[in-house]
Amino acid sequence: MEKTLLPFGCQMMSYMQAVRLFTDYLNGDTYYKIQYPEHNLVRTKAQIRLLEEQDKVLEQMKIIISRYERS
């Protein structure tokens, strides 16, 4: 059962990181170290893009994972 949730887990981690980075950006960049003022916003956009790419290959991820399921 856990194996079938791996693709969802990948997406959830990307989503959660995007939310954390964006929240930190909105709160004045107090948690994550930044190199420039918009750094966490750029990181947020990168995580969202990653999530979009993961969504495009979700079915492929499921097929790959299903190969390792017990019959």
PQR file with spaces between the fields and no chain letter, atoms N, CA, C, O and H, PARSE charges and radii, in Angstrom:
ATOM       1  N    MET     1       0.814   -1.202    0.000 -0.4000 1.5000
ATOM       2  CA   MET     1       0.000    0.000    0.000 -0.0000 2.0000
ATOM       3  C    MET     1       0.860    1.269    0.000  0.5500 1.7000
ATOM       4  O    MET     1       0.592    2.208   -0.750 -0.5500 1.4000
ATOM       5  N    GLU     2       1.898    1.288    0.852 -0.4000 1.5000
ATOM       6  CA   GLU     2       2.724    2.490    0.943 -0.0000 2.0000
ATOM       7  C    GLU     2       3.393    2.822   -0.389  0.5500 1.7000
ATOM       8  O    GLU     2       3.547    3.991   -0.743 -0.5500 1.4000
ATOM       9  H    GLU     2       2.116    0.526    1.461  0.4000 1.0000
ATOM      10  N    LYS     3       3.787    1.785   -1.118 -0.4000 1.5000
ATOM      11  CA   LYS     3       4.464    2.016   -2.396 -0.0000 2.0000
ATOM      12  C    LYS     3       3.563    2.761   -3.367  0.5500 1.7000
ATOM      13  O    LYS     3       4.039    3.606   -4.126 -0.5500 1.4000
ATOM      14  H    LYS     3       3.663    0.836   -0.830  0.4000 1.0000
ATOM      15  N    THR     4       2.287    2.467   -3.354 -0.4000 1.5000
ATOM      16  CA   THR     4       1.371    3.132   -4.293 -0.0000 2.0000
ATOM      17  C    THR     4       1.227    4.621   -3.983  0.5500 1.7000
ATOM      18  O    THR     4       0.814    5.398   -4.844 -0.5500 1.4000
ATOM      19  H    THR     4       1.900    1.781   -2.738  0.4000 1.0000
ATOM      20  N    LEU     5       1.561    5.016   -2.768 -0.4000 1.5000
ATOM      21  CA   LEU     5       1.454    6.423   -2.372 -0.0000 2.0000
ATOM      22  C    LEU     5       2.725    7.228   -2.634  0.5500 1.7000
ATOM      23  O    LEU     5       2.742    8.436   -2.398 -0.5500 1.4000
ATOM      24  H    LEU     5       1.896    4.385   -2.068  0.4000 1.0000
ATOM      25  N    LEU     6       3.781    6.589   -3.114 -0.4000 1.5000
ATOM      26  CA   LEU     6       5.034    7.303   -3.362 -0.0000 2.0000
ATOM      27  C    LEU     6       4.878    8.459   -4.350  0.5500 1.7000
ATOM      28  O    LEU     6       5.396    9.542   -4.074 -0.5500 1.4000
ATOM      29  H    LEU     6       3.767    5.607   -3.306  0.4000 1.0000
ATOM      30  N    PRO     7       4.197    8.293   -5.478 -0.5600 1.5000
ATOM      31  CA   PRO     7       4.029    9.443   -6.377  0.2800 2.0000
ATOM      32  C    PRO     7       3.301   10.616   -5.705  0.5500 1.7000
ATOM      33  O    PRO     7       3.679   11.775   -5.879 -0.5500 1.4000
ATOM      34  N    PHE     8       2.260   10.300   -4.941 -0.4000 1.5000
ATOM      35  CA   PHE     8       1.547   11.342   -4.200 -0.0000 2.0000
ATOM      36  C    PHE     8       2.475   11.995   -3.176  0.5500 1.7000
ATOM      37  O    PHE     8       2.432   13.209   -2.978 -0.5500 1.4000
ATOM      38  H    PHE     8       1.952    9.359   -4.799  0.4000 1.0000
ATOM      39  N    GLY     9       3.312   11.184   -2.529 -0.4000 1.5000
ATOM      40  CA   GLY     9       4.259   11.711   -1.548 -0.0000 2.0000
ATOM      41  C    GLY     9       5.237   12.697   -2.166  0.5500 1.7000
ATOM      42  O    GLY     9       5.569   13.715   -1.558 -0.5500 1.4000
ATOM      43  H    GLY     9       3.347   10.198   -2.691  0.4000 1.0000
ATOM      44  N    CYS    10       5.693   12.396   -3.367 -0.4000 1.5000
ATOM      45  CA   CYS    10       6.594   13.322   -4.073 -0.0000 2.0000
ATOM      46  C    CYS    10       5.902   14.664   -4.288  0.5500 1.7000
ATOM      47  O    CYS    10       6.480   15.723   -4.046 -0.5500 1.4000
ATOM      48  H    CYS    10       5.422   11.569   -3.861  0.4000 1.0000
ATOM      49  N    GLN    11       4.676   14.600   -4.739 -0.4000 1.5000
ATOM      50  CA   GLN    11       3.924   15.831   -4.985 -0.0000 2.0000
ATOM      51  C    GLN    11       3.652   16.586   -3.686  0.5500 1.7000
ATOM      52  O    GLN    11       3.771   17.810   -3.633 -0.5500 1.4000
ATOM      53  H    GLN    11       4.206   13.739   -4.935  0.4000 1.0000
ATOM      54  N    MET    12       3.293   15.856   -2.657 -0.4000 1.5000
ATOM      55  CA   MET    12       2.984   16.495   -1.377 -0.0000 2.0000
ATOM      56  C    MET    12       4.202   17.214   -0.811  0.5500 1.7000
ATOM      57  O    MET    12       4.080   18.320   -0.284 -0.5500 1.4000
ATOM      58  H    MET    12       3.197   14.862   -2.701  0.4000 1.0000
ATOM      59  N    MET    13       5.377   16.593   -0.916 -0.4000 1.5000
ATOM      60  CA   MET    13       6.597   17.234   -0.411 -0.0000 2.0000
ATOM      61  C    MET    13       6.890   18.526   -1.169  0.5500 1.7000
ATOM      62  O    MET    13       7.269   19.529   -0.563 -0.5500 1.4000
ATOM      63  H    MET    13       5.476   15.695   -1.345  0.4000 1.0000
ATOM      64  N    SER    14       6.718   18.507   -2.478 -0.4000 1.5000
ATOM      65  CA   SER    14       6.952   19.718   -3.274 -0.0000 2.0000
ATOM      66  C    SER    14       5.951   20.805   -2.906  0.5500 1.7000
ATOM      67  O    SER    14       6.309   21.976   -2.787 -0.5500 1.4000
ATOM      68  H    SER    14       6.410   17.692   -2.970  0.4000 1.0000
ATOM      69  N    TYR    15       4.696   20.407   -2.727 -0.4000 1.5000
ATOM      70  CA   TYR    15       3.647   21.362   -2.350 -0.0000 2.0000
ATOM      71  C    TYR    15       3.939   21.974   -0.977  0.5500 1.7000
ATOM      72  O    TYR    15       3.870   23.190   -0.799 -0.5500 1.4000
ATOM      73  H    TYR    15       4.405   19.455   -2.823  0.4000 1.0000
ATOM      74  N    MET    16       4.265   21.111   -0.013 -0.4000 1.5000
ATOM      75  CA   MET    16       4.532   21.601    1.343 -0.0000 2.0000
ATOM      76  C    MET    16       5.731   22.552    1.360  0.5500 1.7000
ATOM      77  O    MET    16       5.714   23.568    2.054 -0.5500 1.4000
ATOM      78  H    MET    16       4.322   20.123   -0.158  0.4000 1.0000
ATOM      79  N    GLN    17       6.766   22.216    0.595 -0.4000 1.5000
ATOM      80  CA   GLN    17       7.942   23.089    0.559 -0.0000 2.0000
ATOM      81  C    GLN    17       7.598   24.428   -0.076  0.5500 1.7000
ATOM      82  O    GLN    17       8.077   25.469    0.374 -0.5500 1.4000
ATOM      83  H    GLN    17       6.780   21.390    0.031  0.4000 1.0000
ATOM      84  N    ALA    18       6.775   24.412   -1.114 -0.4000 1.5000
ATOM      85  CA   ALA    18       6.349   25.668   -1.747 -0.0000 2.0000
ATOM      86  C    ALA    18       5.592   26.536   -0.747  0.5500 1.7000
ATOM      87  O    ALA    18       5.818   27.743   -0.668 -0.5500 1.4000
ATOM      88  H    ALA    18       6.385   23.566   -1.479  0.4000 1.0000
ATOM      89  N    VAL    19       4.703   25.925    0.007 -0.4000 1.5000
ATOM      90  CA   VAL    19       3.925   26.671    1.010 -0.0000 2.0000
ATOM      91  C    VAL    19       4.842   27.238    2.088  0.5500 1.7000
ATOM      92  O    VAL    19       4.684   28.389    2.495 -0.5500 1.4000
ATOM      93  H    VAL    19       4.519   24.944   -0.057  0.4000 1.0000
ATOM      94  N    ARG    20       5.797   26.438    2.550 -0.4000 1.5000
ATOM      95  CA   ARG    20       6.718   26.903    3.594 -0.0000 2.0000
ATOM      96  C    ARG    20       7.573   28.074    3.104  0.5500 1.7000
ATOM      97  O    ARG    20       7.745   29.071    3.805 -0.5500 1.4000
ATOM      98  H    ARG    20       5.926   25.503    2.219  0.4000 1.0000
ATOM      99  N    LEU    21       8.097   27.934    1.898 -0.4000 1.5000
ATOM     100  CA   LEU    21       8.937   29.002    1.345 -0.0000 2.0000
ATOM     101  C    LEU    21       8.135   30.277    1.123  0.5500 1.7000
ATOM     102  O    LEU    21       8.608   31.374    1.422 -0.5500 1.4000
ATOM     103  H    LEU    21       7.957   27.124    1.328  0.4000 1.0000
ATOM     104  N    PHE    22       6.930   30.131    0.603 -0.4000 1.5000
ATOM     105  CA   PHE    22       6.105   31.313    0.347 -0.0000 2.0000
ATOM     106  C    PHE    22       5.685   31.980    1.658  0.5500 1.7000
ATOM     107  O    PHE    22       5.662   33.207    1.760 -0.5500 1.4000
ATOM     108  H    PHE    22       6.546   29.240    0.360  0.4000 1.0000
ATOM     109  N    THR    23       5.356   31.168    2.649 -0.4000 1.5000
ATOM     110  CA   THR    23       4.996   31.719    3.957 -0.0000 2.0000
ATOM     111  C    THR    23       6.167   32.481    4.553  0.5500 1.7000
ATOM     112  O    THR    23       5.995   33.566    5.108 -0.5500 1.4000
ATOM     113  H    THR    23       5.374   30.172    2.566  0.4000 1.0000
ATOM     114  N    ASP    24       7.364   31.906    4.435 -0.4000 1.5000
ATOM     115  CA   ASP    24       8.546   32.599    4.950 -0.0000 2.0000
ATOM     116  C    ASP    24       8.764   33.909    4.203  0.5500 1.7000
ATOM     117  O    ASP    24       9.101   34.922    4.816 -0.5500 1.4000
ATOM     118  H    ASP    24       7.504   31.025    3.983  0.4000 1.0000
ATOM     119  N    TYR    25       8.578   33.898    2.901 -0.4000 1.5000
ATOM     120  CA   TYR    25       8.705   35.123    2.108 -0.0000 2.0000
ATOM     121  C    TYR    25       7.720   36.184    2.592  0.5500 1.7000
ATOM     122  O    TYR    25       8.087   37.346    2.768 -0.5500 1.4000
ATOM     123  H    TYR    25       8.304   33.075    2.404  0.4000 1.0000
ATOM     124  N    LEU    26       6.468   35.779    2.807 -0.4000 1.5000
ATOM     125  CA   LEU    26       5.440   36.724    3.269 -0.0000 2.0000
ATOM     126  C    LEU    26       5.708   37.236    4.677  0.5500 1.7000
ATOM     127  O    LEU    26       5.338   38.358    5.022 -0.5500 1.4000
ATOM     128  H    LEU    26       6.170   34.835    2.664  0.4000 1.0000
ATOM     129  N    ASN    27       6.358   36.400    5.491 -0.4000 1.5000
ATOM     130  CA   ASN    27       6.647   36.776    6.876 -0.0000 2.0000
ATOM     131  C    ASN    27       7.976   37.498    7.044  0.5500 1.7000
ATOM     132  O    ASN    27       8.428   37.708    8.170 -0.5500 1.4000
ATOM     133  H    ASN    27       6.658   35.488    5.211  0.4000 1.0000
ATOM     134  N    GLY    28       8.600   37.876    5.949 -0.4000 1.5000
ATOM     135  CA   GLY    28       9.842   38.644    6.050 -0.0000 2.0000
ATOM     136  C    GLY    28      11.118   37.826    6.035  0.5500 1.7000
ATOM     137  O    GLY    28      12.163   38.300    6.482 -0.5500 1.4000
ATOM     138  H    GLY    28       8.233   37.706    5.035  0.4000 1.0000
ATOM     139  N    ASP    29      11.047   36.606    5.530 -0.4000 1.5000
ATOM     140  CA   ASP    29      12.243   35.759    5.375 -0.0000 2.0000
ATOM     141  C    ASP    29      12.971   35.544    6.698  0.5500 1.7000
ATOM     142  O    ASP    29      14.159   35.841    6.819 -0.5500 1.4000
ATOM     143  H    ASP    29      10.199   36.221    5.167  0.4000 1.0000
ATOM     144  N    THR    30      12.259   35.034    7.669 -0.4000 1.5000
ATOM     145  CA   THR    30      12.842   34.847    9.002 -0.0000 2.0000
ATOM     146  C    THR    30      13.330   33.422    9.254  0.5500 1.7000
ATOM     147  O    THR    30      14.091   33.204   10.197 -0.5500 1.4000
ATOM     148  H    THR    30      11.294   34.793    7.571  0.4000 1.0000
ATOM     149  N    TYR    31      12.922   32.454    8.448 -0.4000 1.5000
ATOM     150  CA   TYR    31      13.291   31.060    8.707 -0.0000 2.0000
ATOM     151  C    TYR    31      14.414   30.588    7.785  0.5500 1.7000
ATOM     152  O    TYR    31      15.462   30.147    8.257 -0.5500 1.4000
ATOM     153  H    TYR    31      12.304   32.631    7.682  0.4000 1.0000
ATOM     154  N    TYR    32      14.200   30.678    6.478 -0.4000 1.5000
ATOM     155  CA   TYR    32      15.211   30.233    5.514 -0.0000 2.0000
ATOM     156  C    TYR    32      16.204   31.348    5.213  0.5500 1.7000
ATOM     157  O    TYR    32      15.818   32.502    5.025 -0.5500 1.4000
ATOM     158  H    TYR    32      13.349   31.036    6.094  0.4000 1.0000
ATOM     159  N    LYS    33      17.465   31.001    5.169 -0.4000 1.5000
ATOM     160  CA   LYS    33      18.501   31.976    4.829 -0.0000 2.0000
ATOM     161  C    LYS    33      18.335   32.361    3.362  0.5500 1.7000
ATOM     162  O    LYS    33      18.107   31.506    2.506 -0.5500 1.4000
ATOM     163  H    LYS    33      17.779   30.063    5.322  0.4000 1.0000
ATOM     164  N    ILE    34      18.450   33.641    3.089 -0.4000 1.5000
ATOM     165  CA   ILE    34      18.300   34.123    1.718 -0.0000 2.0000
ATOM     166  C    ILE    34      19.558   34.841    1.265  0.5500 1.7000
ATOM     167  O    ILE    34      20.338   35.344    2.074 -0.5500 1.4000
ATOM     168  H    ILE    34      18.635   34.336    3.785  0.4000 1.0000
ATOM     169  N    GLN    35      19.736   34.877   -0.045 -0.4000 1.5000
ATOM     170  CA   GLN    35      20.880   35.568   -0.634 -0.0000 2.0000
ATOM     171  C    GLN    35      20.491   36.933   -1.197  0.5500 1.7000
ATOM     172  O    GLN    35      21.349   37.797   -1.379 -0.5500 1.4000
ATOM     173  H    GLN    35      19.102   34.469   -0.702  0.4000 1.0000
ATOM     174  N    TYR    36      19.205   37.127   -1.472 -0.4000 1.5000
ATOM     175  CA   TYR    36      18.691   38.388   -2.012 -0.0000 2.0000
ATOM     176  C    TYR    36      17.211   38.482   -1.657  0.5500 1.7000
ATOM     177  O    TYR    36      16.605   37.461   -1.330 -0.5500 1.4000
ATOM     178  H    TYR    36      18.509   36.425   -1.324  0.4000 1.0000
ATOM     179  N    PRO    37      16.611   39.660   -1.709 -0.5600 1.5000
ATOM     180  CA   PRO    37      15.246   39.872   -1.200  0.2800 2.0000
ATOM     181  C    PRO    37      14.160   38.950   -1.770  0.5500 1.7000
ATOM     182  O    PRO    37      13.236   38.593   -1.040 -0.5500 1.4000
ATOM     183  N    GLU    38      14.235   38.564   -3.010 -0.4000 1.5000
ATOM     184  CA   GLU    38      13.181   37.733   -3.614 -0.0000 2.0000
ATOM     185  C    GLU    38      13.542   36.246   -3.632  0.5500 1.7000
ATOM     186  O    GLU    38      12.872   35.462   -4.305 -0.5500 1.4000
ATOM     187  H    GLU    38      14.985   38.855   -3.604  0.4000 1.0000
ATOM     188  N    HIS    39      14.567   35.853   -2.920 -0.4000 1.5000
ATOM     189  CA   HIS    39      15.089   34.495   -2.987 -0.0000 2.0000
ATOM     190  C    HIS    39      14.022   33.445   -2.659  0.5500 1.7000
ATOM     191  O    HIS    39      13.873   32.470   -3.395 -0.5500 1.4000
ATOM     192  H    HIS    39      15.111   36.490   -2.373  0.4000 1.0000
ATOM     193  N    ASN    40      13.293   33.629   -1.586 -0.4000 1.5000
ATOM     194  CA   ASN    40      12.270   32.647   -1.231 -0.0000 2.0000
ATOM     195  C    ASN    40      11.101   32.636   -2.215  0.5500 1.7000
ATOM     196  O    ASN    40      10.458   31.603   -2.398 -0.5500 1.4000
ATOM     197  H    ASN    40      13.414   34.422   -0.988  0.4000 1.0000
ATOM     198  N    LEU    41      10.827   33.751   -2.835 -0.4000 1.5000
ATOM     199  CA   LEU    41       9.793   33.782   -3.864 -0.0000 2.0000
ATOM     200  C    LEU    41      10.251   32.985   -5.090  0.5500 1.7000
ATOM     201  O    LEU    41       9.463   32.248   -5.682 -0.5500 1.4000
ATOM     202  H    LEU    41      11.350   34.590   -2.687  0.4000 1.0000
ATOM     203  N    VAL    42      11.499   33.131   -5.459 -0.4000 1.5000
ATOM     204  CA   VAL    42      12.058   32.360   -6.579 -0.0000 2.0000
ATOM     205  C    VAL    42      12.034   30.872   -6.243  0.5500 1.7000
ATOM     206  O    VAL    42      11.691   30.047   -7.090 -0.5500 1.4000
ATOM     207  H    VAL    42      12.138   33.730   -4.977  0.4000 1.0000
ATOM     208  N    ARG    43      12.395   30.532   -5.017 -0.4000 1.5000
ATOM     209  CA   ARG    43      12.362   29.136   -4.580 -0.0000 2.0000
ATOM     210  C    ARG    43      10.932   28.589   -4.616  0.5500 1.7000
ATOM     211  O    ARG    43      10.705   27.447   -5.015 -0.5500 1.4000
ATOM     212  H    ARG    43      12.673   31.202   -4.329  0.4000 1.0000
ATOM     213  N    THR    44       9.984   29.408   -4.202 -0.4000 1.5000
ATOM     214  CA   THR    44       8.577   28.996   -4.232 -0.0000 2.0000
ATOM     215  C    THR    44       8.152   28.661   -5.651  0.5500 1.7000
ATOM     216  O    THR    44       7.528   27.628   -5.894 -0.5500 1.4000
ATOM     217  H    THR    44      10.169   30.336   -3.878  0.4000 1.0000
ATOM     218  N    LYS    45       8.489   29.532   -6.582 -0.4000 1.5000
ATOM     219  CA   LYS    45       8.119   29.310   -7.984 -0.0000 2.0000
ATOM     220  C    LYS    45       8.782   28.055   -8.533  0.5500 1.7000
ATOM     221  O    LYS    45       8.182   27.342   -9.337 -0.5500 1.4000
ATOM     222  H    LYS    45       8.996   30.371   -6.385  0.4000 1.0000
ATOM     223  N    ALA    46      10.005   27.777   -8.110 -0.4000 1.5000
ATOM     224  CA   ALA    46      10.699   26.562   -8.553 -0.0000 2.0000
ATOM     225  C    ALA    46       9.995   25.314   -8.032  0.5500 1.7000
ATOM     226  O    ALA    46       9.875   24.322   -8.750 -0.5500 1.4000
ATOM     227  H    ALA    46      10.492   28.357   -7.456  0.4000 1.0000
ATOM     228  N    GLN    47       9.528   25.361   -6.784 -0.4000 1.5000
ATOM     229  CA   GLN    47       8.815   24.218   -6.217 -0.0000 2.0000
ATOM     230  C    GLN    47       7.477   24.005   -6.922  0.5500 1.7000
ATOM     231  O    GLN    47       7.068   22.867   -7.155 -0.5500 1.4000
ATOM     232  H    GLN    47       9.625   26.167   -6.201  0.4000 1.0000
ATOM     233  N    ILE    48       6.807   25.084   -7.255 -0.4000 1.5000
ATOM     234  CA   ILE    48       5.539   24.970   -7.974 -0.0000 2.0000
ATOM     235  C    ILE    48       5.776   24.376   -9.365  0.5500 1.7000
ATOM     236  O    ILE    48       5.000   23.543   -9.834 -0.5500 1.4000
ATOM     237  H    ILE    48       7.139   26.008   -7.066  0.4000 1.0000
ATOM     238  N    ARG    49       6.841   24.806  -10.007 -0.4000 1.5000
ATOM     239  CA   ARG    49       7.188   24.250  -11.326 -0.0000 2.0000
ATOM     240  C    ARG    49       7.500   22.767  -11.207  0.5500 1.7000
ATOM     241  O    ARG    49       7.087   21.978  -12.057 -0.5500 1.4000
ATOM     242  H    ARG    49       7.471   25.482   -9.626  0.4000 1.0000
ATOM     243  N    LEU    50       8.221   22.380  -10.169 -0.4000 1.5000
ATOM     244  CA   LEU    50       8.509   20.969   -9.924 -0.0000 2.0000
ATOM     245  C    LEU    50       7.213   20.192   -9.742  0.5500 1.7000
ATOM     246  O    LEU    50       7.063   19.101  -10.292 -0.5500 1.4000
ATOM     247  H    LEU    50       8.557   23.021   -9.479  0.4000 1.0000
ATOM     248  N    LEU    51       6.291   20.733   -8.989 -0.4000 1.5000
ATOM     249  CA   LEU    51       4.994   20.093   -8.777 -0.0000 2.0000
ATOM     250  C    LEU    51       4.247   19.925  -10.097  0.5500 1.7000
ATOM     251  O    LEU    51       3.629   18.886  -10.331 -0.5500 1.4000
ATOM     252  H    LEU    51       6.412   21.619   -8.542  0.4000 1.0000
ATOM     253  N    GLU    52       4.298   20.926  -10.949 -0.4000 1.5000
ATOM     254  CA   GLU    52       3.658   20.837  -12.265 -0.0000 2.0000
ATOM     255  C    GLU    52       4.288   19.731  -13.107  0.5500 1.7000
ATOM     256  O    GLU    52       3.591   18.981  -13.790 -0.5500 1.4000
ATOM     257  H    GLU    52       4.800   21.770  -10.759  0.4000 1.0000
ATOM     258  N    GLU    53       5.605   19.642  -13.050 -0.4000 1.5000
ATOM     259  CA   GLU    53       6.295   18.592  -13.808 -0.0000 2.0000
ATOM     260  C    GLU    53       5.971   17.209  -13.246  0.5500 1.7000
ATOM     261  O    GLU    53       5.805   16.252  -14.003 -0.5500 1.4000
ATOM     262  H    GLU    53       6.172   20.251  -12.495  0.4000 1.0000
ATOM     263  N    GLN    54       5.883   17.104  -11.942 -0.4000 1.5000
ATOM     264  CA   GLN    54       5.518   15.829  -11.324 -0.0000 2.0000
ATOM     265  C    GLN    54       4.108   15.424  -11.738  0.5500 1.7000
ATOM     266  O    GLN    54       3.828   14.245  -11.954 -0.5500 1.4000
ATOM     267  H    GLN    54       6.018   17.881  -11.327  0.4000 1.0000
ATOM     268  N    ASP    55       3.236   16.401  -11.844 -0.4000 1.5000
ATOM     269  CA   ASP    55       1.867   16.121  -12.265 -0.0000 2.0000
ATOM     270  C    ASP    55       1.833   15.560  -13.687  0.5500 1.7000
ATOM     271  O    ASP    55       1.028   14.681  -13.993 -0.5500 1.4000
ATOM     272  H    ASP    55       3.463   17.358  -11.668  0.4000 1.0000
ATOM     273  N    LYS    56       2.700   16.069  -14.543 -0.4000 1.5000
ATOM     274  CA   LYS    56       2.754   15.601  -15.933 -0.0000 2.0000
ATOM     275  C    LYS    56       3.181   14.139  -16.035  0.5500 1.7000
ATOM     276  O    LYS    56       2.751   13.428  -16.943 -0.5500 1.4000
ATOM     277  H    LYS    56       3.354   16.784  -14.294  0.4000 1.0000
ATOM     278  N    VAL    57       4.014   13.694  -15.118 -0.4000 1.5000
ATOM     279  CA   VAL    57       4.529   12.325  -15.180 -0.0000 2.0000
ATOM     280  C    VAL    57       3.941   11.423  -14.090  0.5500 1.7000
ATOM     281  O    VAL    57       4.475   10.351  -13.806 -0.5500 1.4000
ATOM     282  H    VAL    57       4.363   14.271  -14.380  0.4000 1.0000
ATOM     283  N    LEU    58       2.854   11.864  -13.493 -0.4000 1.5000
ATOM     284  CA   LEU    58       2.243   11.101  -12.401 -0.0000 2.0000
ATOM     285  C    LEU    58       1.905    9.672  -12.817  0.5500 1.7000
ATOM     286  O    LEU    58       2.209    8.725  -12.092 -0.5500 1.4000
ATOM     287  H    LEU    58       2.421   12.735  -13.724  0.4000 1.0000
ATOM     288  N    GLU    59       1.282    9.516  -13.972 -0.4000 1.5000
ATOM     289  CA   GLU    59       0.916    8.174  -14.419 -0.0000 2.0000
ATOM     290  C    GLU    59       2.145    7.316  -14.664  0.5500 1.7000
ATOM     291  O    GLU    59       2.135    6.123  -14.362 -0.5500 1.4000
ATOM     292  H    GLU    59       1.035   10.285  -14.561  0.4000 1.0000
ATOM     293  N    GLN    60       3.197    7.899  -15.202 -0.4000 1.5000
ATOM     294  CA   GLN    60       4.440    7.159  -15.404 -0.0000 2.0000
ATOM     295  C    GLN    60       5.034    6.716  -14.071  0.5500 1.7000
ATOM     296  O    GLN    60       5.526    5.594  -13.948 -0.5500 1.4000
ATOM     297  H    GLN    60       3.205    8.869  -15.447  0.4000 1.0000
ATOM     298  N    MET    61       4.986    7.600  -13.073 -0.4000 1.5000
ATOM     299  CA   MET    61       5.486    7.236  -11.747 -0.0000 2.0000
ATOM     300  C    MET    61       4.684    6.077  -11.182  0.5500 1.7000
ATOM     301  O    MET    61       5.251    5.158  -10.591 -0.5500 1.4000
ATOM     302  H    MET    61       4.586    8.512  -13.173  0.4000 1.0000
ATOM     303  N    LYS    62       3.368    6.111  -11.359 -0.4000 1.5000
ATOM     304  CA   LYS    62       2.516    5.031  -10.859 -0.0000 2.0000
ATOM     305  C    LYS    62       2.847    3.705  -11.536  0.5500 1.7000
ATOM     306  O    LYS    62       2.874    2.662  -10.884 -0.5500 1.4000
ATOM     307  H    LYS    62       2.907    6.858  -11.839  0.4000 1.0000
ATOM     308  N    ILE    63       3.100    3.747  -12.839 -0.4000 1.5000
ATOM     309  CA   ILE    63       3.446    2.526  -13.578 -0.0000 2.0000
ATOM     310  C    ILE    63       4.764    1.956  -13.075  0.5500 1.7000
ATOM     311  O    ILE    63       4.889    0.749  -12.867 -0.5500 1.4000
ATOM     312  H    ILE    63       3.078    4.595  -13.369  0.4000 1.0000
ATOM     313  N    ILE    64       5.743    2.827  -12.882 -0.4000 1.5000
ATOM     314  CA   ILE    64       7.043    2.367  -12.388 -0.0000 2.0000
ATOM     315  C    ILE    64       6.901    1.739  -11.013  0.5500 1.7000
ATOM     316  O    ILE    64       7.458    0.671  -10.759 -0.5500 1.4000
ATOM     317  H    ILE    64       5.641    3.807  -13.051  0.4000 1.0000
ATOM     318  N    ILE    65       6.168    2.381  -10.133 -0.4000 1.5000
ATOM     319  CA   ILE    65       5.971    1.860   -8.778 -0.0000 2.0000
ATOM     320  C    ILE    65       5.223    0.533   -8.818  0.5500 1.7000
ATOM     321  O    ILE    65       5.529   -0.379   -8.049 -0.5500 1.4000
ATOM     322  H    ILE    65       5.715    3.249  -10.340  0.4000 1.0000
ATOM     323  N    SER    66       4.250    0.425   -9.705 -0.4000 1.5000
ATOM     324  CA   SER    66       3.445   -0.807   -9.763 -0.0000 2.0000
ATOM     325  C    SER    66       4.291   -2.009  -10.138  0.5500 1.7000
ATOM     326  O    SER    66       3.919   -3.135   -9.808 -0.5500 1.4000
ATOM     327  H    SER    66       4.002    1.165  -10.330  0.4000 1.0000
ATOM     328  N    ARG    67       5.404   -1.816  -10.810 -0.4000 1.5000
ATOM     329  CA   ARG    67       6.301   -2.915  -11.156 -0.0000 2.0000
ATOM     330  C    ARG    67       6.908   -3.566   -9.921  0.5500 1.7000
ATOM     331  O    ARG    67       7.349   -4.714   -9.977 -0.5500 1.4000
ATOM     332  H    ARG    67       5.705   -0.901  -11.078  0.4000 1.0000
ATOM     333  N    TYR    68       6.932   -2.848   -8.819 -0.4000 1.5000
ATOM     334  CA   TYR    68       7.554   -3.357   -7.598 -0.0000 2.0000
ATOM     335  C    TYR    68       6.529   -3.775   -6.551  0.5500 1.7000
ATOM     336  O    TYR    68       6.887   -4.069   -5.410 -0.5500 1.4000
ATOM     337  H    TYR    68       6.574   -1.916   -8.773  0.4000 1.0000
ATOM     338  N    GLU    69       5.274   -3.802   -6.929 -0.4000 1.5000
ATOM     339  CA   GLU    69       4.206   -4.253   -6.025 -0.0000 2.0000
ATOM     340  C    GLU    69       4.227   -5.777   -5.943  0.5500 1.7000
ATOM     341  O    GLU    69       4.561   -6.457   -6.913 -0.5500 1.4000
ATOM     342  H    GLU    69       4.982   -3.564   -7.856  0.4000 1.0000
ATOM     343  N    ARG    70       3.879   -6.282   -4.817 -0.4000 1.5000
ATOM     344  CA   ARG    70       3.726   -7.734   -4.680 -0.0000 2.0000
ATOM     345  C    ARG    70       2.428   -8.150   -5.338  0.5500 1.7000
ATOM     346  O    ARG    70       1.426   -7.441   -5.250 -0.5500 1.4000
ATOM     347  H    ARG    70       3.607   -5.729   -4.030  0.4000 1.0000
ATOM     348  N    SER    71       2.442   -9.268   -5.979 -0.4000 1.5000
ATOM     349  CA   SER    71       1.238   -9.765   -6.653 -0.0000 2.0000
ATOM     350  C    SER    71       0.267  -10.362   -5.670  0.5500 1.7000
ATOM     351  O    SER    71      -0.802  -10.830   -6.064 -0.5500 1.4000
ATOM     352  H    SER    71       3.256   -9.844   -6.050  0.4000 1.0000
